[in-house]
Amino acid sequence: MTSVTQSHLCLLCKRPLRHVGEDFARKQIYQCDQCDYVMTPGATTEDASAQYDDPEYFDGWGCNMEFDYDRFEPAVHEQVQRYLDFIKKHTRGKLLLDVGTGSGLLPHLARKAGFEVEGTDLSKHVSENLPVKGGFPVHHGALEEITFRRKYDVITMLHVLEHTSDPLSTLMRAREILNDEGYVVVVVPNYQSIDTRIKNLLSKLKLKSRPYKHFALGHHNYVFSMKSLELLGRAADLQVIYRTTTQPAWRSSALHRWFERYQLATWCWIVYRKPVST
């Protein structure tokens, strides 16, 4: 049974969120039916930093803690190359800031393609070691906490916005450090994907051994739909110029491509643009 709670309000419409239930680790799940996303009360920035400071956090996901790109799995290279191709197609300009850069593979490849790149990350392991390995600066901390000395043409947030404690604040800060008509490229899990819909139903019916594990709560504070991403952009005074859903590079069957056609694929991709100052 679900209930409406007054203790948590939607960051967009300010209505009370509906309590959906809890996941297998007893993390509480709240939903805004109006804005179409779910969230869980997030960890503090300090707790998140401690999690990402552990080098072993990066020793997985097809990567490694030494940032040895030659040893990354081929699927990782293929996916990041897709990101870069997408950025080239849907944005303009060569000054790129990769927020939550992690392994740094995107700025590494973008630098080879002629971009001038920088990164940010909550992890000291990344900010202290990646610049030596990757050859580009990495600012340490949350985007809202960093003082930047320049503005950028393109800001990327690839599987980052769902980790933030306040995604609207993060997008608004990105807008501040964009050049006029600069771009923000966001990729996040799709709350309305066919995978998520099926797993939500199984979790609700108690037919999943670890209910709502697919939300990855504890790492993710939010799970967005395309609608909620559009509303976030509007609230941050950013224009939506392109949107789509896609499957990861390692899922490319005909059935998966059908999901993409009907906006049911695993990930949302959206491009925002900053309007010209008046």
Backbone bond lengths (Angstrom), bond angles and torsions (degrees), N, CA, C in turn:
res aa  C-N    CA-C-N  psi(-1)  N-CA   C-N-CA  omega(-1)  CA-C   N-CA-C  phi
1 M - - - 1.464 - - 1.527 109.48 -
2 T 1.303 116.29 137.11 1.459 120.32 -179.83 1.514 109.99 -102.70
3 S 1.341 115.66 160.38 1.457 120.51 179.80 1.510 108.87 -146.49
4 V 1.329 115.62 159.02 1.460 121.91 176.58 1.522 107.99 -95.34
5 T 1.328 115.79 134.14 1.455 120.08 -179.12 1.517 110.40 -117.43
6 Q 1.314 115.82 140.81 1.457 121.22 178.00 1.527 111.68 -85.56
7 S 1.347 118.16 -11.89 1.462 120.26 -173.04 1.512 112.59 -79.91
8 H 1.339 117.80 -17.65 1.450 121.16 179.21 1.525 108.68 -128.25
9 L 1.328 115.83 123.46 1.455 121.33 -179.03 1.517 109.64 -111.40
10 C 1.313 116.52 150.52 1.456 122.33 176.73 1.525 109.29 -62.97
11 L 1.330 116.77 134.56 1.465 119.72 179.97 1.524 111.82 -71.99
12 L 1.338 118.11 -10.69 1.457 121.88 -178.42 1.525 112.34 -105.23
13 C 1.330 116.71 -58.96 1.464 119.62 -175.16 1.526 112.73 -95.74
14 K 1.337 116.90 -9.37 1.476 123.94 177.08 1.534 113.16 67.73
15 R 1.320 117.25 11.58 1.461 119.31 174.49 1.530 109.84 -78.62
16 P 1.337 117.38 155.92 1.465 119.36 175.41 1.530 111.11 -61.58
17 L 1.318 116.21 138.94 1.456 121.19 177.16 1.523 110.15 -80.35
18 R 1.315 114.38 151.01 1.466 120.54 177.65 1.528 109.49 -92.24
19 H 1.336 115.50 129.92 1.465 119.74 178.60 1.523 108.98 -78.33
20 V 1.316 116.11 116.77 1.468 121.75 -176.48 1.519 111.46 -86.72
21 G 1.332 116.46 -38.09 1.457 120.92 -176.70 1.510 109.55 154.10
22 E 1.331 116.02 -149.86 1.449 120.85 179.53 1.511 109.68 -139.88
23 D 1.335 115.64 155.43 1.457 118.93 179.30 1.522 109.76 -86.72
24 F 1.328 115.85 -173.92 1.462 120.98 -175.23 1.534 112.24 -64.18
25 A 1.347 117.01 -22.55 1.460 121.27 178.59 1.523 111.67 -98.08
26 R 1.326 116.57 10.94 1.456 124.75 177.40 1.529 113.60 69.96
27 K 1.294 116.34 23.13 1.460 120.20 170.57 1.522 108.96 -77.35
28 Q 1.334 116.31 132.92 1.448 121.40 -174.87 1.529 110.83 -78.74
29 I 1.333 115.83 141.96 1.461 121.74 -176.26 1.523 108.53 -119.57
30 Y 1.339 115.25 128.71 1.457 122.02 179.33 1.525 108.94 -124.20
31 Q 1.324 115.14 147.89 1.466 120.14 -176.87 1.523 110.59 -131.22
32 C 1.351 115.53 141.73 1.457 120.68 166.66 1.518 107.40 -102.73
33 D 1.317 116.71 111.07 1.463 120.75 -179.38 1.524 110.91 -69.43
34 Q 1.323 116.72 -29.95 1.459 120.66 -178.67 1.528 111.50 -71.32
35 C 1.332 116.26 -44.19 1.469 120.93 -174.81 1.523 112.83 -98.22
36 D 1.310 117.44 -9.42 1.471 123.67 168.81 1.527 113.14 67.40
37 Y 1.333 116.12 60.83 1.461 121.07 171.19 1.520 108.30 -152.70
38 V 1.315 116.14 165.30 1.463 121.07 172.37 1.518 108.72 -122.52
39 M 1.334 115.32 158.00 1.458 120.43 -179.29 1.523 109.21 -150.80
40 T 1.319 114.82 165.20 1.450 122.04 170.41 1.518 107.57 -132.83
41 P 1.321 119.23 145.99 1.466 119.48 176.80 1.526 109.44 -53.98
42 G 1.312 116.74 121.88 1.457 121.74 -169.70 1.512 113.53 -84.91
43 A 1.333 113.79 164.24 1.456 120.73 172.87 1.523 109.45 -71.62
44 T 1.306 116.22 159.63 1.453 120.29 175.57 1.527 109.77 -69.88
45 T 1.322 116.34 162.25 1.467 120.19 176.43 1.518 110.66 -58.28
46 E 1.342 116.71 -37.01 1.457 120.66 -179.75 1.526 110.89 -64.28
47 D 1.340 116.98 -43.58 1.466 120.50 178.73 1.520 110.73 -64.94
48 A 1.337 116.08 -41.86 1.453 119.68 179.31 1.521 110.86 -63.47
49 S 1.341 116.37 -41.91 1.454 120.01 178.95 1.519 110.82 -61.10
50 A 1.339 116.90 -40.82 1.460 120.21 179.64 1.528 110.71 -61.97
51 Q 1.312 116.40 -39.02 1.461 120.56 178.51 1.522 111.30 -63.56
52 Y 1.334 116.40 -46.03 1.456 120.71 -176.50 1.528 112.27 -79.34
53 D 1.328 117.91 -17.31 1.465 120.24 177.29 1.524 112.00 -69.98
54 D 1.308 117.32 -20.41 1.464 120.87 178.89 1.524 108.72 -71.11
55 P 1.346 118.64 114.93 1.473 120.08 -178.15 1.523 113.54 -56.38
56 E 1.331 116.47 -28.74 1.464 119.03 -177.90 1.524 112.38 -68.01
57 Y 1.356 116.69 -16.62 1.466 119.18 175.34 1.526 110.26 -58.11
58 F 1.335 117.10 -32.26 1.460 121.39 -177.00 1.526 112.75 -93.43
59 D 1.340 115.76 -3.13 1.461 119.21 -178.66 1.521 109.43 -89.87
60 G 1.312 114.81 59.59 1.463 122.21 -178.13 1.507 108.67 -176.91
61 W 1.320 116.80 -165.93 1.459 121.14 179.86 1.540 111.32 57.33
62 G 1.350 115.83 25.95 1.459 119.53 -179.47 1.508 113.46 79.83
63 C 1.363 117.34 8.89 1.465 122.08 -177.92 1.530 108.80 -116.22
64 N 1.332 117.08 -165.21 1.458 121.11 174.25 1.521 109.16 -155.47
65 M 1.323 115.67 157.27 1.460 121.12 -173.26 1.528 113.12 -72.27
66 E 1.336 117.19 -12.47 1.469 120.35 179.25 1.522 112.24 -88.85
67 F 1.364 117.32 -2.94 1.466 122.09 -177.92 1.536 110.98 57.51
68 D 1.329 114.86 38.34 1.469 121.37 176.77 1.525 107.31 -88.59
69 Y 1.336 116.41 93.83 1.457 121.16 -172.14 1.525 112.76 -63.75
70 D 1.311 117.54 -27.24 1.462 120.05 179.28 1.524 111.49 -65.56
71 R 1.333 116.75 -23.48 1.464 120.32 179.93 1.533 112.90 -97.57
72 F 1.327 117.92 0.14 1.458 119.69 174.20 1.533 108.81 -67.05
73 E 1.324 115.34 148.22 1.463 118.99 179.70 1.526 110.64 -65.35
74 P 1.339 117.45 145.73 1.470 120.83 -178.98 1.520 113.42 -53.96
75 A 1.345 118.15 -35.77 1.465 120.54 -179.40 1.522 111.53 -63.73
76 V 1.326 117.41 -32.02 1.464 121.12 178.03 1.525 109.48 -67.37
77 H 1.328 116.37 -46.57 1.467 119.95 177.61 1.530 110.99 -60.26
78 E 1.329 116.17 -41.80 1.466 119.55 -179.67 1.517 111.14 -63.49
79 Q 1.338 117.01 -43.08 1.463 119.87 -178.88 1.521 111.49 -65.91
80 V 1.318 117.46 -44.34 1.466 120.30 -178.16 1.527 110.43 -68.58
81 Q 1.329 117.47 -33.87 1.463 119.42 174.70 1.526 110.49 -64.40
82 R 1.329 117.10 -35.59 1.472 120.14 174.91 1.525 111.03 -62.85
83 Y 1.331 116.36 -41.11 1.466 119.24 176.24 1.524 110.34 -58.64
84 L 1.327 116.14 -46.92 1.454 120.42 -176.99 1.526 111.00 -64.70
85 D 1.320 117.49 -41.59 1.465 120.63 177.69 1.524 110.83 -61.70
86 F 1.323 116.32 -39.40 1.460 122.00 178.13 1.530 110.53 -63.95
87 I 1.315 116.93 -44.10 1.467 121.54 179.24 1.519 110.28 -61.36
88 K 1.319 116.95 -44.50 1.465 120.72 179.09 1.525 111.26 -60.88
89 K 1.314 116.80 -37.29 1.460 121.44 -175.75 1.522 112.66 -75.54
90 H 1.328 117.51 -36.87 1.463 120.39 -168.49 1.524 114.66 -110.64
91 T 1.325 118.40 2.48 1.462 120.52 178.67 1.523 109.94 -132.70
92 R 1.328 115.26 172.09 1.459 122.81 175.93 1.530 108.48 -133.75
93 G 1.320 116.08 151.97 1.461 120.53 178.67 1.512 111.50 103.69
94 K 1.324 116.28 162.56 1.460 121.30 -172.83 1.525 114.60 -122.22
95 L 1.348 118.29 -1.33 1.462 120.34 177.58 1.522 108.56 -92.90
96 L 1.332 116.80 108.82 1.469 121.74 -171.28 1.515 111.01 -118.92
97 L 1.327 116.13 131.15 1.459 123.11 173.41 1.521 108.15 -115.52
98 D 1.333 116.49 120.79 1.464 121.85 179.45 1.522 109.11 -100.78
99 V 1.326 116.47 107.00 1.463 122.38 -177.27 1.527 109.42 -80.85
100 G 1.337 116.22 132.06 1.458 119.78 -176.84 1.518 110.22 65.24
101 T 1.306 116.15 50.53 1.462 120.95 -168.77 1.525 113.94 -64.65
102 G 1.341 117.60 -27.07 1.463 119.49 176.23 1.515 112.28 61.55
103 S 1.307 117.18 -114.93 1.463 121.68 -178.42 1.519 112.51 -68.85
104 G 1.332 116.55 -20.82 1.463 119.68 -178.83 1.511 114.60 78.48
105 L 1.330 117.59 10.96 1.464 119.10 -176.85 1.525 111.78 -66.32
106 L 1.342 117.72 -37.45 1.464 118.60 179.52 1.533 111.56 -62.40
107 P 1.340 120.09 -54.67 1.471 117.72 178.26 1.529 112.83 -62.34
108 H 1.314 116.97 -30.85 1.474 120.20 176.58 1.524 110.38 -59.51
109 L 1.328 116.91 -48.71 1.461 120.61 179.81 1.529 111.13 -71.59
110 A 1.347 116.74 -37.28 1.467 119.90 179.81 1.526 110.62 -64.85
111 R 1.311 116.69 -38.04 1.473 120.66 178.12 1.525 109.91 -61.04
112 K 1.317 116.75 -42.27 1.464 120.58 177.58 1.520 111.19 -63.29
113 A 1.329 116.54 -28.31 1.469 121.53 -178.24 1.525 112.50 -88.52
114 G 1.329 117.59 5.08 1.454 120.10 174.14 1.513 115.89 103.53
115 F 1.343 118.13 3.52 1.464 121.07 176.65 1.531 110.10 -81.55
116 E 1.323 115.91 150.36 1.459 121.87 167.90 1.521 106.32 -95.37
117 V 1.327 117.68 118.72 1.467 120.31 -165.17 1.521 112.35 -121.01
118 E 1.333 113.55 150.86 1.460 123.63 168.55 1.529 106.92 -142.15
119 G 1.323 115.69 164.29 1.457 120.15 177.72 1.514 111.31 -135.09
120 T 1.331 115.76 167.58 1.462 121.67 169.01 1.525 107.23 -132.54
121 D 1.328 115.73 155.61 1.466 118.81 173.54 1.521 109.73 -163.37
122 L 1.331 115.99 148.37 1.463 121.16 175.30 1.521 111.40 -73.78
123 S 1.321 117.03 -19.59 1.454 121.75 -173.94 1.524 112.22 -84.56
124 K 1.333 116.57 127.20 1.459 120.40 173.00 1.523 110.45 -67.37
125 H 1.316 117.13 -33.97 1.464 120.14 177.43 1.522 110.43 -56.84
126 V 1.330 116.08 -42.33 1.465 120.39 179.63 1.524 110.83 -71.21
127 S 1.336 117.02 -50.76 1.464 119.79 -173.27 1.525 112.44 -67.97
128 E 1.330 117.77 -25.19 1.456 120.71 -179.63 1.521 113.30 -89.90
129 N 1.335 117.47 -27.89 1.467 120.15 -173.57 1.525 114.34 -107.53
130 L 1.323 116.87 -32.50 1.460 119.39 -175.96 1.527 113.39 -66.12
131 P 1.359 120.39 -39.67 1.470 118.27 -179.72 1.529 113.48 -56.78
132 V 1.342 116.73 -37.56 1.464 120.35 178.74 1.519 110.44 -66.98
133 K 1.328 115.63 -42.97 1.462 120.44 -178.36 1.516 111.89 -75.27
134 G 1.344 117.32 -42.91 1.461 120.91 -172.22 1.516 114.93 -91.39
135 G 1.345 116.38 -21.94 1.453 119.27 178.90 1.516 114.46 80.00
136 F 1.342 117.70 23.26 1.467 121.31 177.27 1.521 108.87 -142.88
137 P 1.339 117.64 153.62 1.468 120.70 -177.30 1.520 112.31 -71.83
138 V 1.324 115.76 145.51 1.468 122.86 175.06 1.524 107.60 -129.81
139 H 1.338 116.17 118.21 1.464 122.38 178.86 1.529 108.96 -82.62
140 H 1.330 116.31 137.08 1.456 120.14 -178.88 1.523 111.13 -95.09
141 G 1.343 116.48 131.14 1.452 121.26 174.63 1.511 112.92 124.63
142 A 1.335 115.36 177.70 1.458 121.36 174.97 1.526 109.21 -72.78
143 L 1.313 116.71 152.07 1.462 121.20 -174.98 1.521 111.57 -56.48
144 E 1.340 116.68 -40.06 1.466 120.98 -177.60 1.532 112.44 -67.95
145 E 1.330 117.71 -18.98 1.463 121.40 -174.63 1.527 113.40 -96.23
146 I 1.321 117.44 -9.47 1.469 121.55 -173.47 1.524 110.14 -93.80
147 T 1.312 116.02 136.77 1.464 121.70 172.97 1.529 108.52 -93.74
148 F 1.299 116.57 117.39 1.470 121.27 -178.67 1.523 109.40 -101.33
149 R 1.309 116.89 147.21 1.461 122.45 -178.19 1.528 112.50 -100.82
150 R 1.308 116.25 3.34 1.465 120.00 -179.14 1.521 108.80 -150.38
151 K 1.320 115.11 173.15 1.455 121.07 171.94 1.528 109.00 -113.39
152 Y 1.316 115.31 163.98 1.457 120.78 -169.98 1.520 111.17 -123.66
153 D 1.333 114.75 156.16 1.465 121.33 175.59 1.526 111.28 -85.49
154 V 1.324 115.78 -35.99 1.463 121.63 -176.50 1.520 108.72 -137.04
155 I 1.336 116.35 129.72 1.466 122.16 172.63 1.519 107.60 -119.36
156 T 1.311 116.84 124.59 1.462 121.08 -179.34 1.523 110.65 -106.93
157 M 1.327 115.36 139.95 1.467 123.32 174.74 1.516 106.79 -133.99
158 L 1.311 115.72 86.08 1.464 121.56 -174.45 1.524 108.93 -99.64
159 H 1.323 115.81 105.76 1.463 122.81 -175.13 1.529 110.26 58.55
160 V 1.322 114.37 49.72 1.464 122.14 -178.61 1.524 111.44 -125.67
161 L 1.340 117.99 -44.28 1.458 120.97 -171.35 1.522 111.96 -60.09
162 E 1.325 118.14 -32.24 1.459 121.17 179.78 1.526 112.33 -70.04
163 H 1.345 117.54 -16.30 1.462 122.13 179.51 1.526 112.46 -88.18
164 T 1.331 118.18 -14.45 1.460 120.99 -172.12 1.527 111.33 -75.87
165 S 1.331 115.20 157.56 1.465 119.28 176.89 1.527 111.46 -82.63
166 D 1.337 117.29 -23.46 1.471 122.14 179.76 1.525 108.21 -146.42
167 P 1.326 118.02 87.76 1.470 120.26 -176.14 1.524 114.21 -61.85
168 L 1.331 117.68 -30.45 1.456 119.45 177.82 1.524 110.36 -66.94
169 S 1.318 117.08 -44.20 1.455 121.25 177.01 1.528 110.60 -59.74
170 T 1.326 116.70 -39.86 1.465 120.88 -179.57 1.524 111.18 -64.87
171 L 1.330 116.96 -43.51 1.466 119.88 178.35 1.527 111.71 -67.15
172 M 1.321 117.00 -37.48 1.461 119.85 178.76 1.527 110.98 -65.69
173 R 1.326 117.11 -38.54 1.465 120.37 175.98 1.528 110.61 -66.17
174 A 1.331 116.80 -38.83 1.459 119.80 177.13 1.526 110.47 -60.60
175 R 1.317 116.21 -41.43 1.463 119.99 179.12 1.527 110.97 -60.70
176 E 1.336 116.99 -39.19 1.464 120.98 -179.26 1.525 112.64 -61.42
177 I 1.325 117.24 -33.59 1.465 120.12 -174.54 1.529 112.12 -103.15
178 L 1.331 116.13 15.05 1.459 121.26 173.32 1.524 110.56 -93.20
179 N 1.323 116.09 144.78 1.457 120.44 165.90 1.527 108.92 -67.60
180 D 1.331 117.05 157.76 1.470 119.73 174.27 1.521 109.62 -54.37
181 E 1.330 115.41 136.27 1.460 123.95 -176.66 1.529 112.29 62.14
182 G 1.345 115.91 23.22 1.459 120.42 172.19 1.518 110.49 -77.99
183 Y 1.328 116.05 170.15 1.461 121.65 -170.15 1.526 111.67 -123.68
184 V 1.327 115.39 146.49 1.459 122.63 167.51 1.525 106.94 -118.19
185 V 1.326 116.09 125.02 1.464 122.06 178.96 1.522 108.10 -109.44
186 V 1.330 116.53 121.33 1.462 122.14 -176.41 1.525 109.88 -121.88
187 V 1.327 115.66 134.02 1.467 122.18 171.22 1.521 107.37 -127.60
188 V 1.333 116.73 128.18 1.469 122.40 -179.36 1.530 108.95 -143.80
189 P 1.338 117.75 161.66 1.463 119.43 171.43 1.524 111.19 -60.61
190 N 1.319 115.75 146.62 1.467 122.89 -175.48 1.525 110.50 -96.46
191 Y 1.329 116.33 112.24 1.467 120.98 179.58 1.524 111.97 -61.71
192 Q 1.335 117.71 -26.61 1.461 121.13 -178.30 1.536 112.83 -99.92
193 S 1.318 117.68 15.31 1.467 119.61 177.21 1.520 110.36 -66.94
194 I 1.319 115.88 158.39 1.465 119.91 179.32 1.523 110.34 -64.49
195 D 1.336 116.94 -36.64 1.467 120.42 177.87 1.527 110.81 -59.88
196 T 1.327 115.97 -48.18 1.460 120.32 -177.49 1.519 111.18 -66.37
197 R 1.326 117.42 -39.73 1.473 119.89 179.47 1.525 111.25 -60.66
198 I 1.340 115.90 -44.17 1.467 119.77 -179.55 1.527 110.53 -65.51
199 K 1.317 116.58 -45.23 1.464 120.41 -177.50 1.529 111.43 -69.40
200 N 1.337 117.21 -32.60 1.466 119.75 174.20 1.521 110.88 -61.80
201 L 1.335 115.89 -44.66 1.460 120.14 -179.09 1.528 110.70 -64.37
202 L 1.323 116.78 -44.14 1.468 119.92 178.67 1.524 111.14 -62.74
203 S 1.327 116.22 -38.11 1.467 119.69 178.74 1.525 110.89 -66.99
204 K 1.319 116.03 -42.99 1.467 120.80 -179.35 1.519 111.18 -63.20
205 L 1.340 116.37 -37.10 1.459 121.31 -179.17 1.524 112.98 -85.65
206 K 1.346 115.52 3.92 1.470 121.75 179.50 1.528 111.57 61.19
207 L 1.332 115.70 35.88 1.455 121.77 178.10 1.525 111.96 -105.90
208 K 1.313 115.91 5.99 1.457 121.79 178.66 1.523 107.99 -111.50
209 S 1.332 117.16 129.27 1.468 120.05 -174.37 1.523 111.94 -62.42
210 R 1.325 116.74 -33.95 1.470 121.01 176.48 1.524 108.17 -125.20
211 P 1.317 116.24 87.27 1.471 120.59 -173.63 1.530 113.25 -54.86
212 Y 1.316 114.42 136.09 1.465 124.06 175.37 1.534 113.20 58.78
213 K 1.314 117.48 20.76 1.470 119.68 175.83 1.525 110.89 -58.85
214 H 1.350 116.38 -29.76 1.463 120.95 -176.58 1.532 112.66 -64.53
215 F 1.336 118.16 -18.39 1.463 120.07 176.25 1.527 112.28 -73.53
216 A 1.344 116.40 -17.99 1.481 122.01 -179.69 1.521 111.50 55.49
217 L 1.316 116.72 40.47 1.465 121.27 179.70 1.529 109.15 -64.93
218 G 1.307 114.75 142.15 1.460 120.36 -171.13 1.512 109.22 107.29
219 H 1.331 115.65 -39.57 1.466 121.32 166.92 1.527 108.53 -95.25
220 H 1.328 115.57 -45.84 1.469 121.39 -178.99 1.520 109.67 -99.07
221 N 1.320 115.97 134.60 1.464 121.36 173.57 1.524 111.92 -98.15
222 Y 1.341 116.31 -20.60 1.463 122.24 -177.92 1.520 109.72 -136.94
223 V 1.334 115.55 151.30 1.463 121.59 168.90 1.527 106.33 -129.74
224 F 1.338 116.26 114.04 1.455 122.16 -170.31 1.526 112.11 -99.62
225 S 1.327 114.43 152.45 1.463 122.35 165.71 1.524 107.84 -102.92
226 M 1.330 116.52 173.30 1.452 119.13 176.12 1.529 110.83 -63.26
227 K 1.335 116.51 -38.04 1.466 119.93 178.99 1.522 110.71 -59.56
228 S 1.318 117.62 -46.67 1.462 119.96 -178.39 1.528 111.30 -65.96
229 L 1.330 117.89 -34.06 1.461 120.71 176.70 1.528 110.89 -65.90
230 E 1.322 116.51 -40.12 1.463 119.24 177.69 1.525 111.02 -64.44
231 L 1.329 116.73 -41.06 1.459 120.55 178.32 1.525 111.52 -65.98
232 L 1.322 116.84 -38.24 1.458 120.34 176.62 1.529 110.87 -61.43
233 G 1.325 116.06 -45.07 1.456 120.00 178.70 1.518 111.95 -59.70
234 R 1.322 115.85 -44.44 1.466 120.27 179.44 1.529 110.87 -61.75
235 A 1.338 116.33 -42.46 1.471 120.22 -179.67 1.528 111.75 -65.64
236 A 1.340 116.50 -28.77 1.467 121.17 179.44 1.523 112.28 -90.80
237 D 1.336 117.20 6.43 1.467 122.80 -179.16 1.526 111.44 61.37
238 L 1.326 115.53 45.30 1.456 122.92 175.70 1.524 108.56 -120.32
239 Q 1.321 116.13 141.57 1.464 121.26 178.29 1.524 110.11 -88.88
240 V 1.325 116.96 136.56 1.460 121.05 173.14 1.526 107.71 -85.05
241 I 1.327 116.88 119.98 1.467 119.19 -179.53 1.530 112.80 -111.17
242 Y 1.336 116.52 -15.01 1.473 118.61 176.79 1.517 108.02 -159.99
243 R 1.329 115.66 145.94 1.462 120.81 175.97 1.507 109.00 -152.64
244 T 1.320 116.02 148.85 1.462 120.99 175.81 1.524 107.88 -164.51
245 T 1.320 116.87 171.05 1.463 120.77 168.31 1.519 107.66 -121.58
246 T 1.314 115.98 145.66 1.459 120.41 179.90 1.519 110.12 -139.51
247 Q 1.312 114.12 162.99 1.457 121.63 171.52 1.520 109.17 -92.16
248 P 1.328 117.98 155.56 1.471 119.75 172.81 1.527 110.72 -59.82
249 A 1.309 116.13 160.28 1.460 121.58 -177.32 1.522 112.23 -58.19
250 W 1.323 117.05 -29.84 1.463 120.04 -177.28 1.534 112.79 -85.70
251 R 1.339 116.66 4.04 1.473 120.61 174.03 1.523 107.84 -126.08
252 S 1.287 117.61 97.14 1.469 119.84 -173.49 1.529 112.61 -136.83
253 S 1.323 116.47 32.38 1.459 119.78 177.83 1.526 110.11 -74.88
254 A 1.330 116.03 170.06 1.466 120.85 178.29 1.526 110.89 -60.41
255 L 1.335 116.80 -38.35 1.459 120.49 178.53 1.521 110.62 -63.27
256 H 1.329 117.43 -42.65 1.455 120.80 178.98 1.520 111.22 -64.06
257 R 1.323 117.35 -37.05 1.472 120.06 178.16 1.528 110.42 -66.91
258 W 1.320 117.32 -30.71 1.467 121.42 175.70 1.526 109.42 -65.18
259 F 1.331 117.12 -40.11 1.466 120.77 176.21 1.522 110.21 -57.14
260 E 1.326 116.73 -43.63 1.463 120.95 -179.20 1.526 111.08 -61.27
261 R 1.319 115.50 -39.58 1.468 120.21 -177.34 1.521 111.32 -60.48
262 Y 1.323 117.36 -33.71 1.463 121.73 -176.33 1.532 112.78 -108.01
263 Q 1.332 116.19 23.35 1.473 121.66 174.89 1.528 112.30 60.76
264 L 1.331 116.11 30.22 1.462 121.09 -178.52 1.520 112.39 -111.00
265 A 1.326 117.32 9.26 1.456 120.73 -177.51 1.526 111.13 -73.86
266 T 1.313 115.30 171.63 1.456 122.34 -168.25 1.516 114.13 -67.62
267 W 1.342 116.99 -35.86 1.468 120.43 -174.48 1.523 111.67 -119.53
268 C 1.336 115.95 141.31 1.467 122.40 169.25 1.526 108.96 -89.88
269 W 1.323 116.58 134.50 1.465 123.33 172.32 1.520 106.57 -120.03
270 I 1.325 116.98 128.71 1.457 119.76 -179.61 1.528 109.51 -141.56
271 V 1.330 115.90 142.39 1.461 121.86 178.78 1.523 108.18 -117.85
272 Y 1.331 115.65 122.03 1.452 122.30 174.70 1.538 109.15 -103.18
273 R 1.339 115.70 153.58 1.459 120.20 174.28 1.524 109.38 -130.86
274 K 1.309 116.04 139.81 1.460 121.42 176.80 1.522 109.20 -80.96
275 P 1.330 117.95 127.31 1.471 119.82 177.79 1.522 111.18 -64.86
276 V 1.301 115.74 158.83 1.464 121.21 175.34 1.526 108.88 -67.25
277 S 1.340 116.89 135.30 1.459 120.92 178.88 1.523 110.49 -63.42
278 T 1.332 116.18 142.67 1.457 120.20 178.51 1.520 110.55 -107.91
